[in-house]
Amino acid sequence: MVYASAMPKVAAWLSVFCVLSLPASSADAQRGGVAERIAAHVDATTAEWVAVRRDLHQNPEVSGQEVRTAKVVADHLRKLGLEVRTGVGGHGVVGILTGGRPGPLVAYRADMDAVRSTAPDPVAFPSLVPGVRHICGHDVHVTIGLGLASALASVKADLPGRVMFIFQPAEERATGARAMLDAGLFSAGRPEAIFGLHSAPLDVGLVSSKPGLMMHPNQVAPGVTNHDTLFASARADLVATFGAAAFSDLGAPPDGFSEDFGAFQAEVPGVFFFLGMGNAAKGIAAMPHSPNFAVDEASIPFGVKAMAAVVVGRLTAGRAGKRE
């Protein structure tokens, strides 16, 4: 996440969220065997992904230097049987998962870079790289992306269409998304939708977003503008899976920071989410770019399940011909 001014306080961030109550009719979508198998796979593999996140946290790499991180990502994707491209727009990695049934191409993006910080790392597995830390949650973003690839690969025979997993470098410089696009990211196929997320100082178990403008552009980053109809269908998928209490509606776009996810959205309709990674009861605020940044790792399995609901929902809708 790119900061253009002083870091907003947690209270200021939280003030843009309010719990959204949806009618019961929005949660009547049927969730069959695929969703249940995905959830079981996530539960069974959570310890593995927590270990991956801690490894990434201990070995952070700043924008443009994501060599080790990219290799970790590519190695995992290859083990899952995905078609993998590396060196896309710098150290970008792209993996394609092909389902066993006809359907659309849908993309999912995770950013990989860390930032410079000399503040003490408050976790039991601190950064081993002096002056560099994951204090924006990108280590968790990568882990959720890999966990999502693993979960969807476990049901690929019954999955319609294809999923493009985009692991982006240089988000903190707001140059990585454009570089990947300029390097031909979509040359082999243009997705009909793209999704992504960012850590937020909400409690684990909460997801937030909004239609339209979500993050203002600034002098560095293009901001985030969500596709209205895609947002509505993604929100419905999340509520059908977790209940209305799991989704909070984002109010006015927060000031002071931005994102280059909008570069992808300029090419493909997309929706971006804030994912709660805090735990107020444990004193974990998960405020991005704060010196004592930490996350509740329960956000990893929840994030995978949440994004699986969104991606599978879009694959299914696309297969049925419900294209926007």
C-alpha positions as CSV (number, residue, x, y, z in Angstrom):
1,M,0.0,0.0,0.0
2,V,1.4,3.3,-1.1
3,Y,1.3,6.2,1.4
4,A,1.2,9.7,0.0
5,S,0.9,11.6,3.3
6,A,1.1,10.9,7.1
7,M,-0.2,7.5,8.1
8,P,-3.9,7.8,9.1
9,K,-4.7,6.7,12.7
10,V,-6.5,3.4,13.3
11,A,-9.6,5.3,14.5
12,A,-9.7,7.3,11.2
13,W,-9.5,4.1,9.2
14,L,-12.2,2.4,11.2
15,S,-14.5,5.3,10.8
16,V,-15.0,4.5,7.2
17,F,-16.5,1.1,8.0
18,C,-20.0,0.2,9.1
19,V,-21.6,-3.2,9.4
20,L,-23.9,-3.9,6.5
21,S,-27.1,-5.8,7.1
22,L,-28.4,-7.7,4.1
23,P,-31.8,-9.4,3.6
24,A,-31.9,-13.1,4.3
25,S,-32.7,-13.6,0.6
26,S,-29.2,-12.6,-0.3
27,A,-27.8,-15.7,1.5
28,D,-29.9,-18.3,-0.2
29,A,-27.3,-19.3,-2.8
30,Q,-26.6,-23.0,-2.8
31,R,-23.1,-24.2,-1.6
32,G,-22.5,-27.7,-2.7
33,G,-19.7,-30.2,-2.5
34,V,-17.0,-28.0,-4.1
35,A,-17.3,-25.3,-1.4
36,E,-17.2,-28.0,1.3
37,R,-14.2,-29.6,-0.1
38,I,-12.4,-26.3,-0.5
39,A,-13.1,-25.5,3.2
40,A,-11.9,-28.9,4.3
41,H,-8.7,-28.5,2.2
42,V,-8.0,-25.1,3.7
43,D,-8.5,-26.4,7.3
44,A,-6.1,-29.3,6.6
45,T,-3.4,-27.2,5.1
46,T,-3.5,-24.1,7.3
47,A,-0.4,-25.1,9.3
48,E,1.6,-25.4,6.1
49,W,0.6,-21.9,4.9
50,V,1.3,-20.3,8.3
51,A,4.8,-21.7,8.1
52,V,5.2,-20.2,4.6
53,R,4.0,-16.8,5.8
54,R,6.5,-16.9,8.6
55,D,9.3,-17.8,6.2
56,L,8.3,-14.9,4.0
57,H,8.1,-12.6,7.0
58,Q,11.6,-13.5,8.0
59,N,13.0,-12.9,4.5
60,P,11.4,-9.7,3.3
61,E,12.5,-8.0,0.0
62,V,11.8,-4.5,-1.0
63,S,10.4,-3.3,-4.3
64,G,12.4,-4.6,-7.3
65,Q,14.4,-7.1,-5.3
66,E,11.7,-9.8,-4.8
67,V,14.0,-12.6,-6.1
68,R,13.7,-15.1,-3.2
69,T,10.0,-14.4,-2.8
70,A,9.3,-14.9,-6.5
71,K,11.1,-18.3,-6.3
72,V,9.1,-19.4,-3.3
73,V,5.9,-18.5,-5.1
74,A,6.9,-20.2,-8.4
75,D,8.1,-23.3,-6.7
76,H,4.8,-23.7,-4.8
77,L,2.7,-23.0,-8.0
78,R,4.7,-25.6,-10.0
79,K,4.2,-28.2,-7.2
80,L,0.4,-27.6,-7.5
81,G,0.6,-28.3,-11.2
82,L,0.0,-24.8,-12.5
83,E,1.4,-23.4,-15.7
84,V,4.0,-20.9,-14.5
85,R,5.7,-17.8,-16.0
86,T,8.4,-15.9,-14.1
87,G,10.2,-12.6,-14.7
88,V,7.0,-10.9,-15.8
89,G,7.5,-7.1,-15.4
90,G,10.5,-7.6,-13.1
91,H,10.1,-10.4,-10.6
92,G,6.4,-11.0,-11.2
93,V,5.1,-14.5,-11.3
94,V,2.0,-15.7,-13.0
95,G,0.4,-19.1,-12.5
96,I,-2.5,-20.5,-14.6
97,L,-4.8,-23.1,-13.1
98,T,-7.0,-24.9,-15.6
99,G,-10.2,-26.4,-14.4
100,G,-11.8,-29.6,-15.7
101,R,-14.9,-28.0,-17.2
102,P,-15.4,-25.1,-19.7
103,G,-15.7,-21.6,-18.2
104,P,-14.2,-18.1,-18.1
105,L,-10.7,-16.9,-17.2
106,V,-10.7,-15.0,-13.8
107,A,-7.6,-13.4,-12.3
108,Y,-6.4,-13.0,-8.7
109,R,-3.6,-10.7,-7.6
110,A,-1.3,-10.7,-4.6
111,D,1.6,-8.2,-4.0
112,M,5.0,-9.4,-2.8
113,D,7.2,-6.5,-1.7
114,A,8.2,-5.4,1.8
115,V,9.2,-1.9,3.0
116,R,12.1,-0.4,4.9
117,S,11.7,-0.2,8.6
118,T,14.1,0.0,11.5
119,A,11.5,-0.4,14.2
120,P,11.7,-3.6,16.3
121,D,9.7,-6.5,14.9
122,P,7.2,-7.5,17.6
123,V,6.7,-11.1,16.5
124,A,8.4,-14.3,17.6
125,F,9.8,-14.8,14.1
126,P,11.2,-11.4,13.3
127,S,12.7,-10.2,10.0
128,L,16.3,-11.5,9.4
129,V,17.0,-8.6,7.0
130,P,18.2,-5.5,8.8
131,G,16.1,-2.5,8.0
132,V,13.5,-4.3,6.0
133,R,10.1,-5.7,7.2
134,H,6.7,-6.8,6.1
135,I,4.7,-4.1,7.8
136,C,2.0,-3.8,5.1
137,G,0.9,-7.4,5.2
138,H,2.2,-8.5,1.8
139,D,3.7,-11.6,3.3
140,V,0.1,-12.6,4.3
141,H,-1.2,-11.5,0.8
142,V,1.2,-13.9,-0.9
143,T,0.4,-16.7,1.5
144,I,-3.4,-16.2,0.9
145,G,-2.7,-16.3,-2.9
146,L,-0.8,-19.5,-2.6
147,G,-3.4,-21.0,-0.3
148,L,-6.1,-20.1,-2.7
149,A,-4.2,-21.7,-5.6
150,S,-3.8,-24.9,-3.5
151,A,-7.5,-24.9,-2.5
152,L,-8.7,-24.5,-6.1
153,A,-6.2,-27.0,-7.4
154,S,-7.6,-29.5,-5.0
155,V,-11.0,-29.3,-6.8
156,K,-9.8,-28.5,-10.3
157,A,-11.5,-31.5,-11.9
158,D,-14.8,-29.9,-11.0
159,L,-13.8,-26.3,-11.5
160,P,-15.1,-24.4,-14.6
161,G,-12.7,-22.3,-16.5
162,R,-9.3,-21.0,-15.6
163,V,-7.7,-18.9,-12.8
164,M,-4.8,-16.6,-13.4
165,F,-2.8,-16.0,-10.2
166,I,-0.8,-12.8,-10.4
167,F,2.0,-12.3,-7.9
168,Q,3.1,-8.7,-8.3
169,P,6.3,-7.0,-7.4
170,A,6.9,-3.3,-6.6
171,E,3.5,-2.4,-5.3
172,E,5.0,-0.1,-2.7
173,R,6.5,1.9,-5.6
174,A,3.3,1.6,-7.5
175,T,5.1,0.5,-10.6
176,G,4.7,-3.3,-10.5
177,A,1.2,-3.6,-11.9
178,R,1.9,-1.4,-14.9
179,A,5.2,-3.2,-15.6
180,M,3.5,-6.6,-15.6
181,L,0.8,-5.3,-18.0
182,D,3.5,-3.8,-20.3
183,A,5.3,-7.1,-20.3
184,G,2.3,-8.9,-21.8
185,L,0.6,-10.1,-18.7
186,F,-2.7,-10.6,-20.6
187,S,-1.2,-11.5,-24.0
188,A,-2.3,-15.2,-23.7
189,G,-5.8,-14.4,-22.5
190,R,-7.6,-11.5,-21.0
191,P,-9.6,-12.3,-17.8
192,E,-13.2,-11.3,-17.5
193,A,-12.6,-10.2,-13.9
194,I,-9.8,-9.6,-11.4
195,F,-9.8,-9.7,-7.6
196,G,-7.4,-8.7,-4.9
197,L,-7.2,-7.8,-1.2
198,H,-5.2,-5.8,1.3
199,S,-4.7,-6.1,5.1
200,A,-6.9,-3.8,7.2
201,P,-7.2,-3.0,10.9
202,L,-10.4,-4.9,11.2
203,D,-10.9,-8.0,13.2
204,V,-10.3,-11.4,11.6
205,G,-13.5,-12.6,10.0
206,L,-14.4,-9.3,8.4
207,V,-14.2,-8.3,4.8
208,S,-15.0,-4.8,3.5
209,S,-15.3,-3.1,0.1
210,K,-17.6,-0.8,-1.8
211,P,-18.7,-0.2,-5.4
212,G,-17.1,2.5,-7.4
213,L,-14.2,4.6,-6.0
214,M,-12.5,2.7,-3.2
215,M,-9.1,4.4,-3.0
216,H,-8.3,7.8,-4.4
217,P,-5.5,8.1,-7.0
218,N,-2.5,10.2,-6.0
219,Q,0.7,11.4,-7.6
220,V,2.1,7.8,-7.5
221,A,-0.7,5.3,-7.7
222,P,-3.8,5.1,-9.8
223,G,-6.1,4.2,-6.9
224,V,-8.9,1.6,-6.9
225,T,-12.3,1.8,-8.6
226,N,-14.5,-1.3,-8.2
227,H,-16.9,-2.5,-10.9
228,D,-20.4,-2.1,-9.5
229,T,-22.0,-5.3,-10.8
230,L,-18.9,-7.5,-9.9
231,F,-18.9,-5.9,-6.5
232,A,-22.6,-6.8,-5.9
233,S,-22.1,-10.4,-7.0
234,A,-18.9,-10.8,-5.0
235,R,-20.6,-9.4,-1.9
236,A,-23.5,-11.8,-2.4
237,D,-21.0,-14.7,-2.6
238,L,-19.3,-13.7,0.6
239,V,-22.5,-13.2,2.5
240,A,-23.9,-16.5,1.3
241,T,-20.8,-18.2,2.6
242,F,-20.2,-16.4,5.9
243,G,-23.4,-14.5,6.7
244,A,-24.1,-10.8,6.6
245,A,-22.1,-10.0,9.7
246,A,-18.9,-10.9,7.9
247,F,-19.2,-8.1,5.4
248,S,-18.8,-4.5,6.3
249,D,-19.6,-1.7,3.9
250,L,-16.8,0.8,3.2
251,G,-18.0,4.4,3.4
252,A,-16.0,7.3,2.0
253,P,-12.7,6.3,0.6
254,P,-9.9,6.8,3.2
255,D,-7.4,9.5,2.6
256,G,-3.6,9.2,2.7
257,F,-2.8,6.1,0.9
258,S,-3.5,4.4,-2.4
259,E,-2.8,1.3,-4.5
260,D,-1.7,0.3,-8.0
261,F,-4.4,-2.4,-8.3
262,G,-6.2,0.2,-10.4
263,A,-3.8,-0.3,-13.2
264,F,-5.2,-3.8,-13.7
265,Q,-8.8,-2.5,-13.3
266,A,-8.1,-0.1,-16.2
267,E,-7.7,-3.2,-18.4
268,V,-10.1,-5.7,-16.7
269,P,-13.2,-5.1,-14.5
270,G,-12.3,-5.9,-10.9
271,V,-13.0,-5.7,-7.2
272,F,-10.6,-5.1,-4.4
273,F,-11.3,-5.9,-0.7
274,F,-10.0,-5.0,2.7
275,L,-9.4,-8.1,4.8
276,G,-9.5,-7.9,8.6
277,M,-6.1,-9.1,10.0
278,G,-6.4,-7.6,13.5
279,N,-7.7,-9.0,16.8
280,A,-8.8,-6.3,19.3
281,A,-9.0,-8.8,22.2
282,K,-5.3,-9.7,21.6
283,G,-4.2,-6.1,21.1
284,I,-3.4,-6.7,17.4
285,A,-4.4,-3.6,15.4
286,A,-2.9,-4.7,12.0
287,M,-2.5,-1.0,10.9
288,P,-0.5,-1.1,7.7
289,H,2.8,0.8,7.8
290,S,2.7,1.2,11.6
291,P,6.0,0.5,13.4
292,N,4.5,-2.4,15.5
293,F,2.5,-3.9,12.6
294,A,1.4,-7.5,13.3
295,V,-1.4,-9.7,12.2
296,D,-3.6,-12.5,13.6
297,E,-2.7,-15.5,11.4
298,A,-6.2,-16.8,11.6
299,S,-6.7,-14.3,8.8
300,I,-4.9,-16.7,6.5
301,P,-7.4,-19.5,6.3
302,F,-10.3,-17.1,6.5
303,G,-8.8,-15.0,3.6
304,V,-8.4,-18.1,1.5
305,K,-12.0,-19.3,2.1
306,A,-13.3,-15.8,1.4
307,M,-11.4,-15.3,-1.9
308,A,-12.3,-18.9,-2.9
309,A,-16.0,-18.0,-2.5
310,V,-15.5,-14.9,-4.7
311,V,-13.4,-16.6,-7.4
312,V,-15.5,-19.7,-7.6
313,G,-18.7,-17.6,-7.7
314,R,-17.3,-15.6,-10.6
315,L,-16.2,-18.8,-12.5
316,T,-19.7,-20.3,-12.0
317,A,-21.5,-17.1,-13.1
318,G,-19.3,-16.8,-16.1
319,R,-19.9,-20.4,-17.1
320,A,-23.6,-19.7,-16.9
321,G,-23.2,-16.8,-19.3
322,K,-23.8,-14.1,-16.7
323,R,-21.1,-11.8,-18.0
324,E,-20.9,-8.0,-17.2
